[in-house]
Amino acid sequence: MKITERTFKDFALVLKRSFKSLQELSFILHNPTIPGSALEFVASALTHLTCLKKLRIPCLTIQISQETDGSSFISSIKNLKSLKMLDLDFSSLPKNMITLQILATSLKSWTDPRCLFLNFQDADAFSVQEMEILAQSFQSFPFLENLALDFRDCPCMNDQALEKLSASLGVFTRLSKIALSFDQCPLVGDAGVESLVSQFLSLTNLKSITLSVLNCRPIKNEHNNRLQMNKMIKKSPFSMKGFKLLLILRKGNDSAF
């Protein structure tokens, strides 16, 4: 399937002229190749959608061109002052497409985030250093309520980046639901998982945790992590009725509460 620049240009014009009060926008794109220059038209339209509260882009596969790399589209997010929910899919994104520094800068300017969903499954476009910068940007979200991050098969996620992500979680005082997946991340091991598990204790409003680290570097302290999770349930505010926890540390051997 090939989507032309003209298609996006016409779509952007319609958004500008007729949908300035639009509150929710979803791109249903089934594995297309999108010229980065085409996304610039959408970026220009987003600046006019001042009432937009929800933005979903299920699949973001950008064909790089000499004119642009699609970064203007990501940068335009910071102009959406009413936005509360953002869902971006960078899965399988190849190198030299979009830098996480641009995404991190845009996220820092996000005024009232409530729900953030990011998919980096099998994304080879980013470096470990960029992932650390992204993790640090999460510290700007004290009012976030729902967070889902998918790093399955992501070569840029390691223990150091995971530790920075864990440190950022401490500001999420209103977070009620979190889902994190690090399946098949060869650079994730004990240090990263332990820092993440221990940080959950500071999130006293959590009602749902899903953590999956299947087939990562051998998790030697798997038993200790399970014991720590059990202590969280018994001795912390997580013991409240209705709390849900799913911990997946090894295929066929997960814990659900």
N, C-alpha and C positions, 0 to 999 in steps of 0.2 A: 504494500500500500504506500503510495507516495502522495504527500500533501504539499501542494505548491504554495509559494509565497502569496499568490493572488488569493488563495482561499483564506489565509490568515488575515490578509489586508482587508478583505470584505467583511470578515467576522469582526475585526477590530472596529471598523466603521459602524457596524450595527450596534456594538456595545456602547460606543461613544454617544451615538445619537438617540438610542431608544431604551437603554437599560442603565441609566445613571443611578437608579434606585435599587439596582440588583443587590441582593443580600447573600446569595450563594452561587458559586460558579464551579463547575466540575468539567474537566477535560477528559472525555472517554476516548483514549487513544490506545488502540491495540497494536503495540509494537510498530509504530510508524517511524519513518525517518523524517525528521523535521529540520529544515534549514534554519540555522541559528538566526539568520536575517529575518525569517518569517516571525520568529518569536518577538522581534523588536516591535512589530505592529501590535501584538497583544500587550507588550509592556507599556506602550504608549496609551492603550485603552484602559489599562488597570488604574492609571493615575486619575481617571475620571470616575471610577467606581467608588465613590467616597462612602457608600453605605455597605460595601461588601463585608460580610462577617465570616464567610466560610469559603476557602479556596482549596480545591482538590485537583491534583494532577497525577493520575494513577501511573502514568508511564512517561518518563522524560528522556527520550533517546534523541539526542541532538546531533545532526550532521554538521560538522564544523565547516565554516567557509572563511574566505579571506577577509570578508567584511566584518564578521562578528562571530563570537563564540557562544552567544546566548546569555552572556552574563548580565546584559541589560534587563533581561526578563527577571532574573533572580533579584537584581537590585531594586526593581520596581516594587517589591513586596513591602519595603520600608515606607512607601507612600500610602499604604492601605491602613489608615488610622482607625477604622472601625473593625478591622480583622480580629477575630477571636480564635478561629480554627484554621490551621494550615497543614495540608497533607501533600508532601512531595515525594516522588519516587525517582531515585537516582540509580536504581538497580541496573547492573551490567553496563554502566556508563564507562566508556573507554577513556584513556588518558587525554589530557590537553583539551578538555571540553569546558568544564566549569571549575573554578577554584572554590574551596570551602571558605577561604578568607572573605570572598564576596558574600557568600551565604551567611557567614558569621556576622559580618557588618550589617547586613539587612536585618538579621534576627535581633541584633542589639537595639535596633531602632524600632522594633515592634512594640507598640505602646501598651496593648492590653491582651497579651496571649493567654488563652485558657486551655487550648488543646493543640499539641504538636505531634505530628506523625512523620517520621523520616525513614525512608527505606534505602539502605546502601548495600543491599544484597549483591555480592559478586561485583561490586564497583571497583574498578582498577584505576579510577581517575584521580584519586587523592593520595597524598602522602600521610605518613604517621604524624608529621608536624602539623599538617592542616587539620587532621582529626582532633588533635589536642587543642587547637585554636577554636574549633567548633564547640568542643566540650566546655571551654571556658566561657563562651558566649552565653551558655545556658544560665549563667549566674545573673543575667538580666531579667529572669522570668520568675519573680517571687510569687506571682498569682497563678501560675500554671496549675491546672487541675488534672490533666490527663496527658501522659507522655508515652509514646510508643516509638522505639528505635530498633530497626532491624539491620544487623551487621552480619548476617549469614554469609559465609564464604568471602568475607571482606579482608583482603590482605593488609589493609592499612590500620587495622585495629590490633593493638597490642596491650600489654599490661600497663604500660606508662600512660597511654591514652585513656584506658579504662579507669585508672586511678584519678586522672583529672576529671573525667566524667563523674565519678563517684563524689569527688569533692564539690562539684557543682550542684549535686542533688540536695545539698544541705539548705539551699535557699528556697526550696519548693515547699514552703510551709502549708500550702493549701492542696498539695498534690494528693489525690484520692485514688488514682489508678495509674499503674506503671507496667509496661510490657517491654522487656529487653531480650533480644536474641543475639547470641554470639556463636551460633553453631558453625562448626568447621572453620573457626578462626585459629590458625596454627600458632599465632603469637600470643594468644590469651591463655593464661594459666592461673596458678594459685594466688599470686599477688593481686592480680586484677579482680578476680572473683571475690576474694576475701574483703578487699576494700569496698566493693559494691555491697556485699551482704551486710557489713558493719554499718554502712551509711544509711541503710533502710531504717535503722533504729531511731534516727532523728526525724523521720517523716511520720509524725504522729497522727496525721489525718488519712493515712493510707487505708484503703479498704480492699484493694486488689493488687497483688504482685504476681507477675509472670516473669520468670528468669530462666532462660535456656542457654546452656553451654555444651551442647552435644559435640563430641568428636573434636574438642580443642586439644591443646597441649595437655598431657595427662594431669588431671586434677588430683594431686596426691592427698590433699587434705579434705577430700570430699566428705568424709565422716564428720569432721569438725564443722564444716559449713552446714551440714544438716542439723547438727546439735545446736549451732548458733541460731538457725532458723526456728527450731523448736522452742528455744528460750525466748525468742521474740514473741512467739504466739502466747506463751504462758505468763511472761512477766512484763509485757509492754502493752500499750493501748491497742495493739493488734488483736488482743483477746476479745474485743468487742464482737457482738453477734453480727454475723453476716460477712465477716472478713474472709477473703479468699486468697490462698497462696498456692502457686504452682511452681515448684523448683525442679528443673530438669538438668541433671548433671551428667547423666550417662544413658545411652539408648536402652530403653526397656527397664529403666530403674529411676523413676521420678517420684516426687513426693507431692501430694495434693492435700490441702487442708480446707 
